[in-house]
Amino acid sequence: MTETEQYTFDLNGYLVIPQLLATDETASLAKAAEVLTEHAEDHLEDPPRVTALRGVAYHRDEELGYHVSCNWRSGDDTAKQVNGRSLLIEDFFNANSAFDCLVNHARTQPYVTALISERPAINNSELRVRYPGNLSGTHMGGPLGAKYRYRFYDGRMDCMMIRVIYFLHDVSTDQGAFCVVPGTHKSNFASPYHCAPHEEPNMVPLEVKAGDAILFTENLRHGGVPNLSEQVRKTLHVGYGPYWLKSQNIATMDQDPYILEQTLERYDDAQKHLFHTYELPKRVLTRAR
């Protein structure tokens, strides 16, 4: 993380990182995301069902190991009219080995270690699918408590949770850009605004190209402006925190990460070490020092 990036992240709470993904990585991830989205759309009403935080219903797919929820049901036109459609696919790492490149990603990991002061681990994995008409309500920002807090401590930034959003295609403002209120990770007051993100003062939409990423502290106020285009917007989210912070996926909130044994078997030791439930052999830890 460069001196300029450190200054900018501390000031604003986020970074836009151009071409964090290589061209071949972007293409491979986009293809895998398309296949997974089609599978999830076909199976989202199937058993088994998991009732998660705030009563949200998920399908747990036993074949591919993901959880999926949506803001609509078959024949339900209300959600489509009010807020468009969206699909949230969690634990996508289990579904396809094409996603493995994001576990200990060579260009991402230095940012993670610069912002998480303890041993970092992955606690969140989401494929977010936003159909035409959808928006993501604004949330976070201000005094959130210890779980997602941002601070500067002992001469460095120290985040409890950060998130990297990888973009698989270009996203303009009209295509439902991710948006933030810069600096709200340091606010001492909760936001007084209870409106759609594009109506909130000081909200900034962040336009990106395929292969770009946005890195931000979870303490930052953020959301997604309406997707006014015909493009189905797909993004991959990977969240990080100290190793003892358990899953921050909604389907498995505060439980051990839902990472299958057959998924871990694909990983090397450094990749396995990025999951809460895995401990490296002592000889590997010794070399790492």
PyMOL commands that set and color helices and strands:
alter all, ss='L'
color gray80, all
select helices_A, chain A and resi 3-12+23-43+53-55+78-83+92-94+97-102+109-115+146-148+184-186+197-199+250-252+261-264+269-272+282-288
alter helices_A, ss='H'
color red, helices_A
select strands_A, chain A and resi 14-17+49-51+57-60+67-70+86-90+120-130+136-139+150-153+156-159+162-167+178-180+204-206+213-217+222-224+233-242
alter strands_A, ss='S'
color yellow, strands_A
deselect
rebuild
show_as cartoon
